[in-house]
């Protein structure tokens, strides 16, 4: 299936010895942003995936080790974060200024 | 066929809510989006539960498609206006599907649900009930659908457009990165395929790029207008988005969507794969 599963929640069933999980929250003005669009861009800035944040502002991607960028688009504005992911859990926060 | 025949703006959609003869249809894989608020009067189609055969891997047969549309209250004369999440992936799949069964008037809302939300346009939670119809579908139009043997035969002869992300094309990852990367099929792509990700055809708000930008995009990526074309992705919905761009927006001829896509191709025994 290509539709995004429900965002956030427990990592039960996810094998962190093989999966490279990039997850976190989108924040704005001291609170998590629900319903924000978050896209994962590869090292050439090309689109790889997009999800919509949960009511708690959470997002999650299953990527591969290496450099990635996460960018958020919401009615309140845009924010982005660059990270170097490793196999296992990689957590990050995107702040929309 | 021109852009305005197949694509409507969010403004147009909002102005035409409730107009007789127009049926808005939201198509999602995760229908909790629809349930949390949809365009007023829009009916929902669940990509998996409504549009896929419950047993075989295929779309619905003619009789089942007729039963579905009849139950949803869609008639042959209605203009069906599709939109959905995931940058209209599943709405574009539904558009292709309605064309397969010969529906006369189908349009997509440019930008889909994403643009609608980013614009802060109104959403309704009202339950939508439409009186049942007697929908009559045409025989499937296979001129826009490719099967696996055609894909193998197209290697080196037709435009094969792989619309997945560059990392899926190269085999670094096996699925769009919002999904766990445990898949049974082999990684890579069909030999001689050109990688033109669907996302290059869209703006960040989910709307399609202009005809000029799209024409330039495919030309510079090596798309040959003199050849027939097959587009594929992983399960056939992102490639529907590109099929829509190539055939419906740019008016290119002989474009087929291979809905078996990589899930099928990457599982075939003995076919060539490039990585």
Interface residues (C-beta under 8 A of the other chain):
Chain A: X1 X2 X3 X4 X5 X6 X14 X15 X18 X19 X20 X22 X35 X37 X39 X40 X42 X44 X46 X47 X48 X49 X50 X51 X52 X60 X61 X62 X63 X64 X73 X74 X75
Chain B: X28 X29 X30 X32 X33 X47 X48 X85 X86 X87 X89 X90 X114 X117 X118 X120 X165 X166 X167 X172 X173 X175 X176 X177 X178 X179 X180 X181 X182 X197 X199 X200 X204 X205 X233 X234 X235 X237 X238
